[in-house]
Amino acid sequence: MYVEAVNLTKKYANFYALRNLNLRVEGSKCIGYLGPNGAGKTTTLKLFTNLLRPTSGDAIINGYDVKREPKKALGDVGALIETPNFYPYLTPMEILSIVCEIRGVPKKDIKESLKKVRLYEWRDKKVGKFSKGMLQRLSLASAMVTNPSILILDEPTTGMDPQGMKEIREIIKELKKEGILIFMSSHLLPEVTYVCDEVAMINRGRLILYDSIDNIGKEFSSQSVVVEFLSPVKDIREIEKIDNIRAVTGISSYKLRISFSGGAEKQYEILSTLIKQGYKVISFQSESLALEEAYVKLIGGDNNE
Amino acid sequence: MNEKSSASQMFTISKYWFLNYLRSKRLYVLLAITVVISLIFLVVIWKFVNAEYLTSNEYIENWAMFVAFLVTLAALFFGGDAISSEYGKKTGYFLFPNPIKRWSIFWGKFFASLLASLIALLLYWGIALGDTYMVKGSVGIEAYYSLGLSLLYLVTILAFTYMFSSFFRNAAVSITIVAILYFFVFGIVNSIAMFTGVEPWFSITYAASVIENILKNPYPPHIQQLHGNGMSITVFNAPLYMGIGIMIGYFLVSAVIGTLVITYRELK
């Protein structure tokens, strides 16, 4: 199973929403699709789901061109694009039945899907009265109810409260275990770091990075930690003298950000030394900023809006 | 996964779109309007029309006069927002990414709208035919021809409305434009034709006159010149086959354009 963009281009008048995108994602993993507003993320996903037609190039899913053979290309794809609306007088059970019937799939998983997205209690209520968050949950249920091998998700946690966002991330993590390919756009870097295995980053319609989260971590990691002490630190210069520490900045008198060189081994040595020197450390937290570092470095203040 | 046939997917869309109509009470509202108008007609015809001097066809012609209006109302009720809502209300984001051809969605919805409109139209004709039979003791074959022509008109008007619905994102805009066309523009075109002497063969409401004219004996002449007060007007009556031809033409053109628009229109 794979999703591939071959010189995929979408142009509106003189504006390129997407320019010669070449990207192939395959296997059972989750790929985060990142970029600022207007970078071309949603355009790409819409081209892969037959909502838009490419100006040139091809959007290919499992060997089928989406434009020429949409039924075959989308046969094993579940999609959530923007926040869709549904026919207002139908119920979630009926909405998911439509999807199953269109795809020729038994309806046995409908209730299970609704339970996963916490809409089971609402299964017989008309969707016209649902909130945006509930519609988003129902959209996710409709994307996964037929157990597709590929999921294309456009900012799946948009419009949700923090609890809902957490639940959706957990659902996506669970889906990964079922061996499916998830191609997901997001604005939220921590979300991508938490859920995804690989990241594709685009800006101004062009792909600027495609790599695994691990590699990005190695290449862009800021290697800094935030250390919290029981009592105020009087002289941070003493701490700066510890081996491998590059810089120390005070967040407050109890809390310092320590930048260091080296990997996890060095991080352990620094903590040990601090304790040996009598500092009363009450918390020691890694800042996983690698993706943010990469994002800032590659895109920076290049805002498309 | 088994790939479902487009016909089967079309049936699925029809089924749930019709269910949406039933729940939205649109169908019941149109049926209520139909019943109220029928009751008014019953009272007015019984009170003011002297049925004794009318043939069965002349009697039911009173009923047939309203058919074109009812058909138009049904088309606006069920077709005005059918396709535009997929774009304007974003329901397309749910349906379009599925492995389904867009034309299956178009025609699935069309058949649901047709079924809903047919229920209202057949109720009206049922009352009209029943009343005619009760009052005149028989119903002429021409009444059934008129019914058949009104069904053809319904199919045509619905396809025409669907075509307009596929042009716009905003349901209110598509409904308003189609209503203005039916209730004003075509009427004005027909009136202009009377004064200019140019036959309005391109007007769908001109074609619809065959629904009433089929009940007249003899069938009215195609072209009639009337003179008086220093002016002359030309009255056109679409011959039966011309009326049918215009309706079929409208249907074909609307169906092809509507299907092409939904197939190629993007959901931006």
Contacts between the chains, C-beta under 8 A, distances in Angstrom:
chain1	res1	chain2	res2	distance
A	46	B	266	7.9
A	46	B	267	7.2
A	46	B	268	8.0
A	49	B	96	7.3
A	49	B	97	3.8
A	50	B	96	6.2
A	50	B	97	6.4
A	51	B	92	7.4
A	51	B	93	7.2
A	51	B	96	5.6
A	51	B	97	6.6
A	51	B	266	6.6
A	51	B	267	4.3
A	52	B	266	4.8
A	52	B	267	7.2
A	52	B	268	7.0
A	53	B	264	7.1
A	53	B	266	6.1
A	70	B	99	6.8
A	70	B	101	7.2
A	71	B	3	6.3
A	71	B	99	4.4
A	71	B	100	6.9
A	71	B	101	6.5
A	72	B	3	7.3
A	72	B	99	7.3
A	73	B	99	7.7
A	74	B	97	6.4
A	74	B	98	6.4
A	74	B	99	4.3
A	75	B	1	5.7
A	75	B	3	6.0
A	75	B	99	4.5
A	76	B	1	6.2
A	77	B	97	7.4
A	77	B	99	7.8
A	79	B	97	3.9
A	81	B	93	5.1
A	81	B	97	6.1
A	82	B	90	6.9
A	82	B	93	5.4
A	83	B	90	7.5
A	83	B	93	7.6
A	84	B	90	5.5
A	84	B	91	6.7
A	84	B	92	7.7
A	84	B	93	3.4
A	84	B	94	4.0
A	85	B	89	5.1
A	85	B	90	4.5
A	85	B	91	5.0
A	85	B	93	7.4
A	85	B	94	7.1
A	86	B	91	6.3
A	86	B	94	5.6
A	87	B	16	6.7
A	87	B	17	7.2
A	87	B	20	4.5
A	87	B	91	6.3
A	88	B	20	7.6
A	88	B	24	7.6
A	89	B	19	7.5
A	89	B	20	4.8
A	89	B	22	8.0
A	89	B	23	3.4
A	89	B	24	4.9
A	90	B	16	6.3
A	90	B	19	6.6
A	90	B	20	5.9
A	90	B	23	7.3
A	94	B	16	6.3
A	94	B	19	7.0
A	95	B	94	7.5
A	97	B	16	7.7
A	98	B	12	6.2
A	98	B	13	7.7
A	98	B	16	5.3
A	98	B	95	7.9
A	99	B	98	6.6
A	101	B	4	7.5
A	101	B	9	7.7
A	101	B	12	4.2
A	102	B	4	6.3
A	102	B	9	5.2
A	102	B	12	5.7
A	102	B	13	8.0
A	102	B	98	5.2
A	102	B	99	7.2
A	102	B	100	5.3
A	103	B	1	5.8
A	103	B	4	6.6
A	103	B	98	6.8
A	103	B	99	6.3
A	104	B	1	6.3
A	104	B	2	4.0
A	104	B	3	6.8
A	104	B	4	4.1
A	104	B	8	7.8
A	105	B	1	6.0
A	105	B	2	8.0
A	126	B	23	6.9
A	139	B	93	8.0
A	139	B	94	7.0
A	142	B	94	6.5
A	146	B	1	6.9
A	152	B	97	7.6
